[in-house]
Amino acid sequence: MGHVNLPASKRGNPRQWRLLDIVTAAFFGIVLLFFILLFTPLGDSMAASGRQTLLLSTASDPRQRQRLVTLVEAGQHLQPIEYCPAEAVAHMPCEDPRRNSQLSREMNFYRERHCPLPEETPLCLIPPPSGYKIPVPWPESLHKIWHANMPYNKIADRKGHQGWMKREGEYFTFPGGGTMFPGGAGQYIEKLAQYIPLNGGTLRTALDMGCGVASFGGTLLSQGILALSFAPRDSHKSQIQFALERGVPAFVAMLGTRRLPFPAYSFDLMHCSRCLIPFTAYNATYFIEVDRLLRPGGYLVISGPPVQWPKQDKEWADLQAVARALCYELIAVDGNTVIWKKPVGDSCLPSQNEFGLELCDESVPPSDAWYFKLKRCVTRPSSVKGEHALGTISKWPERLTKVPSRAIVMKNGLDVFEADARRWARRVAYYRDSLNLKLKSPTVRNVMDMNAFFGGFAATLASDSVWVMNVIPARKPLTLDVIYDRGLIGVYHDWCEPFSTYPRTYDFIHVSGIESLIKRQDSSKSRCSLVDLMVEMDRILRPEGKVVIRDSPEVLDKVARMAHAVRWSSSIHEKEPESHGREKILIATKSLWKLPSNSH
């Protein structure tokens, strides 16, 4: 049969149909691939692999990381910052055991803070553990916490017979015991009260060294004594995280080669219950650091080794010899507990003693303590200006509002202190009444002020059921001594580094002048990235926790753009009408998000 002659427009074009087939097949292939990626484990696996590639690239390629930071700062990174892998749920960048294990063990150097450079750190958000729940509210949290929030059984398994903590169903419970007080911290504190004025406001600030799960500090709260507990990150797993989950003031630290991050004469009471600090080693360097921190007239309590301990006669004799050289008054030796009182007057340090102790030269600043190497000399009382001995400063709570002498010795200190107190009373009233910030809620217990100055924010909250970690930036005026003289607590810190705490440990974070925390002095340039700072704030903030930031409208616009990147919901508000200046207030809330089930 012959071909039918059709017009050219009617004839089939084999080449055109082949191209259409290819396009159609590609379209359906893309749709199929989309459904595979969206709804199947393979897709989840590939996405997880992609995230890991991204995280590894931001850690190994500084230029890639900087590009991501620049995009987030400019508000051009439309998706939230990726989450870290599941094994990072308890990550502390400056106390990473894998990193620090490579360092010297001399004087426990390897267990101190050692921070990676920002460009060496993956830019990602720390996830909560599987099954995480909003923490048990205060004061119930003092006695029980969710097991799912910290599923670490090591302490309960090892120390359960001593009453530290126990696993009971979906909770960990805290009977209040300890290695040196198996009958409970309450019974132990009653024994101490026979020798120390624990009631009546004479003592207010305490430092609990090597605190375990902080049952001692938690029990002292009922006496009106605010104890800050510390311990290193160690094999017992998360002592400090347990303390903070309970709502007890605590942070991670190690008495090693550097001063602890506090000013001179901060604490009315210093306590060691089997803390295993070798106080007389290295020519009594650690005892000297305790002496620097203990307020004249304050009390030092050591329970456990070497106090009347078998086979530690020499260590016990040395400990007593150091105390005698510093003219500490021996109050009591009760079993394995010793109590000393520090002298109030000038040091009676003799020219000759078996440890060769000497007074520090006037050139050694007594209160500098941020990465400040330990000195083997005793702080001179005359080097700390003002009245700071117990018996001369007011009792609690009067000392909260009385102008401390260490504020008065500053330029215009009296006027600045009083103006600061008025400012914070006005601000907190506005937060509560106009911005509806529920600072008295049972869900708000652990509070941080990242730029505390004189502690005015904390002082205004002192009657609430919260405690405040007052942070004094290390490059700003060192006013932390004033905070301690008021009966409040805090630490020095540089916000270009991560803070020494576990993830998810604060309910509420306040910062006034966030950009000032990272600026170079006398320069408009930054020392570090605001993105990294906000990622760090997210790390230490609990899900559903709040952040309040006061700064200029321009800075808050940048912060608001970055808030989306760290998965916060935020809003900007006008400041209280009575305040001067151009600042506004940003309020942000961290959402509770969870890792996909296959991201392990």
Sequence and secondary structure as in RCSB ss.txt:
>XXXX:A:sequence
MGHVNLPASKRGNPRQWRLLDIVTAAFFGIVLLFFILLFTPLGDSMAASGRQTLLLSTASDPRQRQRLVTLVEAG
QHLQPIEYCPAEAVAHMPCEDPRRNSQLSREMNFYRERHCPLPEETPLCLIPPPSGYKIPVPWPESLHKIWHANM
PYNKIADRKGHQGWMKREGEYFTFPGGGTMFPGGAGQYIEKLAQYIPLNGGTLRTALDMGCGVASFGGTLLSQGI
LALSFAPRDSHKSQIQFALERGVPAFVAMLGTRRLPFPAYSFDLMHCSRCLIPFTAYNATYFIEVDRLLRPGGYL
VISGPPVQWPKQDKEWADLQAVARALCYELIAVDGNTVIWKKPVGDSCLPSQNEFGLELCDESVPPSDAWYFKLK
RCVTRPSSVKGEHALGTISKWPERLTKVPSRAIVMKNGLDVFEADARRWARRVAYYRDSLNLKLKSPTVRNVMDM
NAFFGGFAATLASDSVWVMNVIPARKPLTLDVIYDRGLIGVYHDWCEPFSTYPRTYDFIHVSGIESLIKRQDSSK
SRCSLVDLMVEMDRILRPEGKVVIRDSPEVLDKVARMAHAVRWSSSIHEKEPESHGREKILIATKSLWKLPSNSH
>XXXX:A:secstr
       GGGS  HHHHHHHHHHHHHHHHHHHHHHHHHHSHHHHHHHHHHHHHHHHHHHH HHHHHHHHHHHHTT
   S   B  GGGTT  GGG HHHHTTS  GGGGGGS     GGGS   B    TT      TTGGGTEEETTTS
   HHHHHHGGGTS EEETTEEE    BTTBTT HHHHHHHHTTTS  STTS  EEEEES TT HHHHHHGGGT 
EEEEEE S TT  HHHHHHHHT  EEE   SSB  SS TT EEEEEEES    TTHHHHHHHHHHHHHEEEEEEE
EEESTTTT TT HHHHHHHHHHHHHTT EEEEEETTEEEEE  SSS    S  TT   B  TTS SS  SS B  
SSB  GGGS S  SBTTB  TTHHHHS  HHHHTSTTHHHHHHHHHHHHHHHHHHHHHTS   TTSTT  EEEET
T TTTHHHHHTTTSS EEEEEEETTS   HHHHHHTT EEEEE TTS  SS SS EEEEEEESGGGGTB TTSSS
BSS HHHHHHHHHHHEEEEEEEEEEE HHHHHHHHHHHHHTTEEEEEE   TT  SS EEEEEEE      TT  
